[in-house]
Amino acid sequence: MELARRVMSIQPSPTLAVDAKAKALKAEGVDVISFGVGEPDFRTPAHICAAAKKAIDDGYHGYTPADGLPELKKAVVEKFKRDNGLTYGLDQVIINVGGKHSSYLLMQALVNEGDEVIVPAPYWVSYPPMVILAGGVPVVLPTQEADDFKLRPEQVEAAITPRTKAIFINSPSNPTGGVYSADELKPIAEICAKKGVIIISDEIYEPILFDGRKFVSTASLGDEIFAHTVTLNGVSKAYAMTGWRIGYMAGPAPIIKACAKIQSQSTSNPTAIAQKAAVEAINGPQDEVEKMRAEFERRRGYIVGRLAAMKGVTCPNPGGAFYVFPNLSAYFGKKWGDKVIQGSVDLSAYLLEEAHIATVPGAAFGEDACVRFSFATSQELIAKGMDRLEEGLAKLA
Ligand SMILES: Cc1ncc(COP(=O)(O)O)c(C=O)c1O
């Protein structure tokens, strides 16, 4: 049987693959500590679960409009106004099956065969395959550890061609934890808006910010920028709701309408019950969000301190999200039995098999010098995992 060429042009998500491998080892009885998963280790707050239970009891069992439950779209419009100072109409907002689906739909709606989409590296693993699946060309722009892995405006200007359709900006970043300030972001966004490039601002980690940082939403940086930006967000990371699959976006009405058309012919609508739960998440009390954020900040301090004390390891201090992305390239070229560790894929394999810690190789994010550790796991396991890492690396030295 011959499968479609588009399927052969991409790989399955490497982060989900690492998680599956760690779970398989655990099932065999191996005591694996996982730093692999990109989901909060907290439970969805009880008031949100109660709203879902009520939705079932109240009979929310049917289809909703393809672009989302009107009540949830209204909650999203109000959220953008309240938290980001952005004024969107209801025709500028769509609810999707998770933030991943939002960016997938956007690529399907925007990209023609051969169009270019700028993807700053290190990138979230799903951006390049989504561009490819839409027939586009991901133009990967490497960033430097010394710049906290952030883009420089002149780099963006030089990368834009007549075929450039869009650029992904993700702040706070998965995998680096980097957060753009308004001063860093504005010149980049201005260049894109001036040249008619759509800015896809992936703000899914918005509330998980450290050291008192204030969140900057790209679309709030000027009228021209607003007109060229699609703001992507969702409830997965902020409210520990990864499995509920609710993402949303807002932007120019024709783009949103195009996404709704594709959604109407593919998923129909996100689950009605999960949409009801998302209304409660966005409109309800936000104190659980702050509790989770504060806990992530405590863990960030600990894990960065441990990594910084390890020989040959450098690591920018994440300003948000729940990942650290240390540079472990000092261990490349070292011997593991009769093998030589060539790069991040080998190093992650070594750490899983010999130290029993699951991580994601930086190569999956377009930066081979690094390895991603998620600290969405308990303080106790982080401490134990860091002991194992230290011992594992020492054995290689
Ligand atoms: C940067 C980024 N954007 C979007 C998503 C999508 O999240 P979800 O589809 O779970 O809502 C993720 C999840 O890992 C992410 O890291």
The ligand as an ORCA input file, in Angstrom:
! r2SCAN-3c Opt
* xyz 0 1
  C       4.686     26.136     22.292
  C       3.472     25.317     22.316
  N       2.407     25.720     21.603
  C       1.267     25.016     21.579
  C       1.157     23.833     22.298
  C      -0.148     23.076     22.183
  O      -0.784     22.783     23.329
  P      -2.163     21.983     23.331
  O      -2.414     21.455     21.967
  O      -1.988     20.898     24.335
  O      -3.222     22.978     23.722
  C       2.242     23.362     23.042
  C       2.175     22.066     23.755
  O       3.142     21.431     24.055
  C       3.416     24.137     23.064
  O       4.481     23.759     23.780
*
